[in-house]
């Protein structure tokens, strides 16, 4: 696992309950997965963050993947547990629990409940990632990621296959208007909402249960790196024109440890006009998305 100024390495339990690993029986040790995040060329150390990062990790309630601080029995499994082996990220009960946990995290931060578009379960994993990213951004007063670039998807998908952070070539990315500025995330998770919860709400200091190797103390610069990437401000990257963000996303079903989905996000700064986009935030809004 790499750890440097340009790469943060994180070890966490699949699903957002980072402290759950200590509670798992030895047969479930394979549930440990790596999260990583890569600040791209010329990106700032901190994103644009209104409000500030949470003072501590926000454990998911309802506890949709792992019971908090205790072992579980066959009769008391968290609602999303079976999605690990059955790859059912849009299971209605699991989805409802993930939304409820995210809504609670929003309430703690003084934000409104999330509103998914009516067709959310029919969207692809990359499209679902764009929706939840923009709900997180717009609910905090940030400009949305405008949409998904098919070319950026190629870089993100390649990284999802390799279980690593996407990167953007310094030259020849093939994305019209790309300035070279980018941010990226990777996670092994059960669904896009689960990956987002990991990146947004359990990426900070957790004492002995901290799995972000660059989060070495409560106020270390490496804490909340995934969240900073999700909330990155394109205006704080070098730009000599009107700049915005487009996104690529990747997904491989059971791509990590043959059990968890491999999810990637690649946020690309573009200047001037927009490149061709396959799915946009405007489409999500038209289908009922609510930040």
N, C-alpha and C positions, 0 to 999 in steps of 0.2 A: 504494500500500500504506500503510495507516494504522499509526501507531505512537504510542501515548499511554499514560497511566496505566491506561486501561481496555481497551486493545487492543494486543496484541503482533502484529507482522507477521513472518512467517518465510518465507524463500525456500529451497526444498530440492529436491533431485532426487526425482522420483517414485519411490517405493520408498525405503527408509530410507538408502541410501548417499549422504549429503549431499556427501561429498567427491568423488563420482563425476562431478560435472558437468564438472570440469576435464579429465577423461579422455575425455569424449564427443567424437566427431567433430562438426564444425559442423552436419551434417545432423540431428543428434540434439539440437540446442539446444532444441527444443520440449519436451524432457523435463523442463525446469525448471518447477516448479509452486510455488504459494504455500500455505503452511500458516499459519493464524492462530488465535489463541485469545483469547477475551474473558472476563475476570472479570466476573461479573454484579453486581447491586445488593448492596452491603454484604458482599461476599465478602472473605475475608482475603487478604493478599498471598501467603501460603504455605499450602499444604494440610497435611494431617496425614500426615507422611512417615516411617514406620518401615520400612526404614532410610532414611537420608538419600539425597538425590539422588546419582547416580553422580558421581565426580570428573571423568569425561570421557565423551564419547560412546562407546557400545558398538557397534562396527561389526558388522553381521550376518554370522555364520558358521554355516552355509553362506551364501555371498553370493548370495542368491536373485534379486536384480534386476540388480545391476551388479557387474562384477568390481572388486575393490579395487585402486586405484592403477595400472590398466593398461587398455589398450584390449582389445576382444574381437574374435574372428573369427566368421564364420558357423558355424564348426564348434565353437565354444566359448562358446555363449550361456548365460547364467545360466538356471536352470530356470524362472523365472517370466516370462522376457522375452516369450514369445508371448502371455501373458495380456493384455498391453497392447492388442494389436490384436484379439484374439479374445474378450476379456471372459469369461474362464473362471476366476474367482477360486477356484472349488472344484476345480480341476485337482488330482488326487491328488499328483502329484510336487511341484507348487508348494506345496500345503498342507503336505506333509511337511517341505519345506525351511523354510517359515515357522515351523512348530512347533519344528523343531530349532534355528533361530536364536534364537527366544524362550526355549527351554529353556536354551540356553547363557547368554543374558543373565541368566536367573534364577539359574543356578549361580554366576555372578560375584557376584551379590548375596546368595548364601547362601540362596536360595529353592528350593522343590521345582519339579520339572518341571510344566508345565501339563497339565491333563487336560480335553480337550474332550468335550462330551456326544456320545453315540453318533450322534445325529441332526444333528450340527453342519452337515453339508453340505446338509441339507434345510431349515435355518432361513433366514429372510430376513436380508438384510444388517443391519437394525437389531437383530434378535435375536442375530446373531453378535456385534455390537458389545457388547451387554449382557453376553454370556457372557464375552468376553475382558476387559472392564472389571472384572467382578466377580471373575474369577480373579486379576487384578492386585491388586485391593483386599483380598480375603479372604486371599490368601497373605501379605499384609503385616499382618494382624491388624486390618484395618479392617472396618466394617460394610458389607455389600453394598448396591449400588443395588437397591432392592426389585424393580423391574420397569419395564416400558415403559408409559407413558401415551399413549393414542391422541391426546389433545389436544396433548401435548408433541411428539409425532411430527409434527403439522401444522406447528409452528414450525420444527422441525428440517428437514423436507422442503422447506419454502419456502426455507430458507437453502441447502440442497444444490443446488437448482435455480439459485440465484444465485451459487454458489461463494463463500459467505461464512459467517461465524459466525452461529449461531442467537442470537436474543435473546428475552427474555421481557417482554411488556408490563408496565409498572409496575402497571397496573390492568386487570382484565378478561381475565386469561389463560384463564379457564374451567377451570383445574385445581383441583379442590377441595383446600383446605388449603394452597395455594401461599402462601408467605410473601413472595415477591418476590426471594429469594436464588437465584442460579443461577450456573453456570459453563458454558462452551461451547467446543467445538473444531471446526475444519474441516480437512480434508486432501484433496488429490488423491492417490489411491493406487490400487493394483491390487486390493485386497481389504481386508476389515475387519482381518485380522491384520497386513497391511502398514501400514495407517493406525495401528493401535495401536503397532506397533514404532516408527514415526516419532515419535509423541507421547511414548512412554515412554523410548526409549533413544538417540535421536540429536537431542535438543532442546537440547543444551548447547553450551558453547564449543568451537569447532573451529579456533581460530586464523584464518588467512586464509580457511578454508573455512566459517566460521560464517555461517549464513544466517538466524538468528534476530536481527532487527535490534535487539531489546532485550537481547540477550546480548552486551554490548559488551566484556566481560572475563570471565575465568574465574569471578569471583564476583559478577557483576552481578545485580541483583534480577530482571531479565527472563529469565534463563536457566531452562530447565526449566518454562516456564509451562504447556505442554500437559500435561506429566506432573502438575504440581500440580493441574490441573483434574480429571484422571482420578482422582486420589487425594484430592480435596477432602473435608473433614470437615464434615458438616452441622451438627454441634454447635458449630462455630466461626462459623457464621453466626448473626445474631440470631434467637433462638427463645425463645418463652415457654411451650412445651409440649414434648411428646416429638416430636422432629423426625427425619426420615429423608429419603432421596433417592429420587426416581423419575427416569426418563430418557425423553427423546425422541431419536430417531435418524433420519437421512435418508440417502438414497442415490440417485444418478442414474448409471446405467450410461453410461460414456463421456461423462460430464457435464462434464469439464474437458478442454479442448483436444481434444475429440472422440476422446480416446484413453484417459483415465484415469477411474476412478470418482470421483465427488464424494461425500465422506462427512462427516457432521456428527454431533455429540453435544451434547445439551443436558441438563445435570444440574440438576434443580429440587428445591429444598428444600420439603418439605411438613410441616405440623404436625398433630398429632392423627391422625385416621384417614387411610387411604390412598385416593386416587382410583381409579377403575376402571383395571385393568391388563390389557393384552392378552397379555403374556408376562412370566414372573417368574423370578427366580433359583432359586426352589424348583423350578420345572419343569425348569430346566437341571440341578440337582442330581439330580432324579429320573431324568433321562436319562443320568446318569453323569458330569456335570461334576465336576472335582476341582481345588480351588485348590492 
